[in-house]
Amino acid sequence: FTDCGTFVTPEGTTELVYQPRGWQSWWLTSNMVWIAASVPFTAGFTARISRGRTIREIIFWTLSVTTVFGVVFMGIMSSAVCYAEITGTADVWAMLQTDSGSALYTILESYPLGIICAILGVFSCACLGVTTFDAATYFLAVQCSGGEKDPNPMLKVLLGGLLGFVAICFLLMGDFIAL
């Protein structure tokens, strides 16, 4: 698995016992599953919109843009969390222990115009979901139609409905726990 854990000595014994640490044990696996699932259609979609560009340009821009965006985003959010913890604006650790999904929005709402940032955060997540779903539907339709550049719209609707059904089934079964 990921072997993230620690060894503890239970009271009354001298023997070391492995004890998993929580989210560190599953985050890497869930990220790997997400990446492995999204690579084929992301690559196909990127290739489709990159006609006329060299492979060197595609690799450079996809790696550099995502890396810069990731570093900037993580730097800003990490600084915001540290600031909230240090100043006592928000108890991020307590929020993460109870509901990790609400921590981001609670931090954003503690800043001026934070509600606007929280709405933009929800909008950004929705855009990510829609574009990912759209790319997956398009790529699957291209594969099912034998490589046609413009697959039948009804095929895309059928495959989009099937993807949505699978996503709803996973959510009903327990999200990542189901995986």
PLY file of the C-alpha trace (Angstrom):
ply
format ascii 1.0
element vertex 179
property float x
property float y
property float z
element edge 178
property int vertex1
property int vertex2
end_header
0.00 0.00 0.00
1.79 3.19 1.03
3.27 1.98 4.31
2.50 5.30 6.00
2.29 4.58 9.65
4.20 4.48 12.84
5.24 1.92 15.38
3.93 2.21 18.92
4.53 0.29 22.10
1.22 -0.63 23.79
1.12 -0.17 27.55
2.43 -3.11 29.49
4.46 -4.53 26.58
7.85 -3.99 25.01
6.75 -5.09 21.56
6.46 -2.59 18.68
3.12 -2.67 16.87
2.40 -1.05 13.50
-0.34 1.57 13.61
-1.59 3.31 10.45
-1.75 7.12 10.61
-4.98 7.91 8.80
-5.22 9.91 5.58
-1.54 9.40 4.79
-2.39 5.77 4.14
-4.97 6.41 1.44
-4.23 9.76 -0.24
-1.41 8.45 -2.42
-3.48 5.50 -3.59
-6.52 7.64 -4.41
-4.33 10.13 -6.31
-2.70 7.30 -8.27
-6.14 5.89 -9.18
-7.31 9.34 -10.28
-4.20 9.91 -12.40
-4.29 6.43 -13.96
-7.97 6.86 -14.82
-7.56 10.32 -16.33
-4.33 9.90 -18.31
-5.80 8.27 -21.45
-8.57 10.79 -22.09
-6.51 13.77 -20.93
-3.72 12.81 -23.32
-6.18 12.23 -26.16
-7.94 15.52 -25.51
-4.62 17.40 -25.30
-3.45 15.82 -28.55
-6.73 16.81 -30.24
-6.48 20.49 -29.25
-2.73 20.64 -29.95
-2.79 20.11 -33.70
0.01 21.98 -35.41
2.26 22.12 -32.38
5.41 20.12 -31.90
5.71 17.42 -29.26
8.38 19.52 -27.55
5.93 22.45 -27.26
3.15 20.24 -25.90
5.39 18.64 -23.28
6.92 21.97 -22.27
3.62 23.81 -21.87
1.71 20.99 -20.18
4.50 20.38 -17.68
5.42 24.01 -17.03
1.91 25.41 -16.72
0.69 22.67 -14.38
3.86 22.84 -12.28
3.77 26.63 -11.92
0.04 26.60 -11.16
0.50 23.84 -8.57
3.40 25.58 -6.82
1.62 28.95 -6.75
-1.70 27.46 -5.58
-0.09 25.31 -2.89
2.07 28.23 -1.76
-0.90 30.56 -1.42
-3.11 28.01 0.31
-0.36 26.80 2.64
0.43 30.38 3.62
-3.27 31.07 4.23
-3.57 28.02 6.48
-0.43 28.95 8.44
-1.68 32.52 8.84
-5.11 31.35 10.03
-3.54 28.99 12.57
-0.98 31.49 13.88
-3.40 34.40 14.22
-6.21 32.24 15.60
-8.54 33.27 12.78
-9.49 29.65 12.21
-8.62 26.40 13.93
-7.73 24.51 10.77
-6.54 21.40 12.59
-9.87 21.00 14.37
-11.75 21.56 11.10
-9.69 18.91 9.34
-10.44 16.43 12.12
-14.21 16.92 11.84
-14.88 17.79 8.18
-11.91 18.19 5.87
-14.04 19.48 3.00
-15.19 22.56 4.89
-11.73 23.73 5.96
-10.94 25.52 2.69
-14.21 27.43 2.66
-13.96 28.37 6.34
-10.49 29.82 5.74
-11.64 31.72 2.65
-14.65 33.14 4.48
-12.40 34.52 7.23
-10.84 36.98 4.76
-12.35 40.17 3.34
-14.44 39.28 0.29
-13.99 35.67 1.39
-17.53 34.66 0.42
-16.71 35.69 -3.16
-13.54 33.57 -3.02
-15.55 30.64 -1.66
-18.06 30.98 -4.51
-15.17 31.14 -7.00
-13.74 28.00 -5.36
-16.99 26.10 -5.86
-17.19 27.42 -9.44
-13.60 26.29 -10.12
-14.32 22.80 -8.79
-17.44 22.62 -10.95
-15.44 23.71 -14.02
-12.82 21.05 -13.31
-15.50 18.39 -13.02
-17.34 19.47 -16.16
-14.21 19.76 -18.33
-12.87 16.43 -17.06
-16.21 14.75 -17.71
-16.44 16.37 -21.16
-12.91 15.26 -22.10
-13.62 11.71 -20.92
-16.89 11.53 -22.87
-15.28 12.90 -26.03
-12.28 10.58 -25.84
-14.41 7.50 -25.19
-16.66 8.42 -28.12
-13.62 8.81 -30.40
-12.34 5.38 -29.30
-15.74 3.73 -29.75
-16.21 5.24 -33.23
-12.91 3.95 -34.58
-10.97 7.20 -34.27
-13.44 9.59 -35.92
-12.54 13.21 -35.20
-16.18 14.19 -34.72
-18.03 11.20 -33.24
-21.80 10.87 -33.37
-23.43 13.22 -30.82
-25.82 10.46 -29.72
-22.82 8.25 -28.90
-21.39 11.05 -26.76
-24.73 11.45 -24.97
-24.95 7.69 -24.36
-21.37 7.47 -23.05
-21.83 10.64 -20.97
-24.94 9.11 -19.40
-23.05 5.89 -18.70
-20.16 7.81 -17.07
-22.64 9.79 -14.98
-24.37 6.59 -13.89
-21.06 5.03 -12.84
-20.12 8.21 -10.93
-23.47 8.23 -9.10
-23.06 4.54 -8.23
-19.63 5.23 -6.70
-20.98 8.16 -4.72
-23.85 6.07 -3.39
-21.48 3.20 -2.47
-19.12 5.42 -0.51
-16.93 7.50 -2.84
-13.24 6.56 -2.55
-14.00 3.87 0.01
-15.83 2.05 -2.78
-12.68 2.11 -4.89
0 1
1 2
2 3
3 4
4 5
5 6
6 7
7 8
8 9
9 10
10 11
11 12
12 13
13 14
14 15
15 16
16 17
17 18
18 19
19 20
20 21
21 22
22 23
23 24
24 25
25 26
26 27
27 28
28 29
29 30
30 31
31 32
32 33
33 34
34 35
35 36
36 37
37 38
38 39
39 40
40 41
41 42
42 43
43 44
44 45
45 46
46 47
47 48
48 49
49 50
50 51
51 52
52 53
53 54
54 55
55 56
56 57
57 58
58 59
59 60
60 61
61 62
62 63
63 64
64 65
65 66
66 67
67 68
68 69
69 70
70 71
71 72
72 73
73 74
74 75
75 76
76 77
77 78
78 79
79 80
80 81
81 82
82 83
83 84
84 85
85 86
86 87
87 88
88 89
89 90
90 91
91 92
92 93
93 94
94 95
95 96
96 97
97 98
98 99
99 100
100 101
101 102
102 103
103 104
104 105
105 106
106 107
107 108
108 109
109 110
110 111
111 112
112 113
113 114
114 115
115 116
116 117
117 118
118 119
119 120
120 121
121 122
122 123
123 124
124 125
125 126
126 127
127 128
128 129
129 130
130 131
131 132
132 133
133 134
134 135
135 136
136 137
137 138
138 139
139 140
140 141
141 142
142 143
143 144
144 145
145 146
146 147
147 148
148 149
149 150
150 151
151 152
152 153
153 154
154 155
155 156
156 157
157 158
158 159
159 160
160 161
161 162
162 163
163 164
164 165
165 166
166 167
167 168
168 169
169 170
170 171
171 172
172 173
173 174
174 175
175 176
176 177
177 178
